[in-house]
């Protein structure tokens, strides 16, 4: 997978998630999303559906520092999850992973990419806005703690710049 020279110099590598990665990813999931963490089996279930799913991890010195997943059932792709450990935020890893998911959606001929983001997560919202996502709906009290979810959409029908990947 293509990474920016900046990330390559920082020793970041991006690759497909494997079943061997699931325990480490699930531990990060519990750390990063304590209220809404996916159960371990859910990651195995997602990886068992390669015809409609793609999951990636980012590593630094062999340690997983980010992960993300996409479900694509034409004509819609949906970002299932995306996470970067706080110590590695702001380094372009989230942008690199999101770029890869959008490219995967294009390869799978999706017309749109959808995602949910917490209404109280402005950092993630700004990332998605930089990539051209627009808010199309609000799901009130979507998360277990009562926080709303913002539904965002990126149309893929026209060529889209990935300039957000360089931000």
Secondary structure, DSSP 8 states (H G I E B T S, - for coil): ----HHHHHTTEEEEE--GGGHHHHHHHHHHH-TTT---HHHHHHHHT-TTTEEEEEEEETTEEEEEEEEEEETTEEEEEEEEE-GGGTTSSHHHHHHHHHHHHHHHTT-SEEEEEEETT-HHHHHHHHHTT-EEEEEETT-STTS--EEEEEEE-SS----GGGG-
